[in-house]
Amino acid sequence: MRDMMLLVEPLIPGLRRYAHALLQDTAAADDLVQDCLERAISRWHQRRADGNARTWMFTILHNLAMNRLKQSKRRGAHVPLESADDVILGRPATQENGLHEGDIMSATARLPEDQRAVVLLISVEDLSYAETAKALGVPIGTVMSRLSRARERLRIDLADERRPASASHLRSVN
């Protein structure tokens, strides 16, 4: 532990500078450095003993920063709850949105288990295809084909639910 601290501690100012340069935000950079240190400490045993600790640490930081940037690009800018405008948070759902959401949830529930898991991990939990494949223990090609089949099935199910009821079910009462 002491050897690790002797190698890691002098790297922290450089890691903070690099993180700040990448993210352009002091608080986010500090969080990134903390995540980097946590990952390095928890995986210290995986580091090659003859490898350069500085390079290894910067590689971890860089990969974490790239993942964070990609994630923020997909999800949009993060707005802390304290600084969010009430108008943004207080928008009530319309009745039509509620019905549409119910249709989507019902159609998702009707998917086979393997397809539903892929849809939820990728669309709701925002995992990448590779992360989903690893989480489910299947090849990435299987994830892609299951997602494709699930999307097609959802598209058909949702299109069927939006069709107006056929007039043949109605009878005339005189």
Protein Blocks (a to p, Z undefined) as FASTA:
>chain_A
ZZmmmmmmmmmmmmmmmmmmmnopaklmmmmmmmmmmmmmmmmmmpcfkbcfklmmmmmm
mmmmmmmmmmmmmnopaddfklpcfklmmpccdfklmmmmmmmmmmmmmpcfklmmmmmm
mmmnopafklmmmmnopafklmmmmmmmmmmmmmmmmmmmmpccdfklpccdZZ
